[in-house]
Amino acid sequence: MSSYGARQTEQPAWRKASFCASGECVEVAQRNGMIVLRDSKEPLGSMLHYTTDEWQSFVRGIKAGEFDDLG
């Protein structure tokens, strides 16, 4: 995670899943070497930050069906 006082130079390019029909979805972007998630309904609200390793592990779990019982 970036340290306090570090300059935020990258402007995130936010994107939503193509399955997001309502427009009210989770958005994801890459920022300062981290993967960042936010709620599209609150773009100025809090964000979750993950390392690329954490994000890749999560995506592998999704693709493997590890979270299918939650839907």
C-alpha positions, -999 to 999 in steps of 0.1 A, spaced: 0 0 0 12 35 -7 28 54 22 14 85 38 26 116 20 33 97 -12 24 117 -43 -6 102 -61 4 106 -97 -17 80 -116 -53 89 -125 -73 57 -123 -92 46 -154 -123 31 -137 -142 3 -153 -172 -19 -146 -180 -54 -156 -198 -57 -189 -226 -75 -170 -234 -43 -151 -267 -34 -167 -279 -10 -140 -247 11 -138 -247 7 -101 -218 -17 -97 -183 -22 -83 -157 -3 -103 -121 -14 -105 -89 5 -115 -52 3 -112 -36 31 -92 0 35 -80 7 -2 -84 -24 -13 -65 -58 -26 -76 -85 -3 -63 -123 -10 -60 -151 15 -53 -189 16 -54 -200 34 -86 -229 50 -66 -203 67 -44 -173 76 -65 -159 99 -39 -164 74 -11 -140 49 4 -120 25 -18 -105 -9 -12 -69 -14 -21 -53 -47 -30 -18 -57 -42 -17 -73 -77 -10 -107 -61 -41 -104 -38 -62 -94 -68 -49 -122 -90 -56 -147 -63 -92 -134 -59 -98 -136 -97 -84 -171 -98 -109 -181 -71 -138 -166 -90 -128 -184 -122 -125 -217 -102 -160 -212 -88 -149 -208 -52 -176 -181 -46 -205 -195 -66 -224 -204 -35 -226 -167 -25 -247 -156 -55 
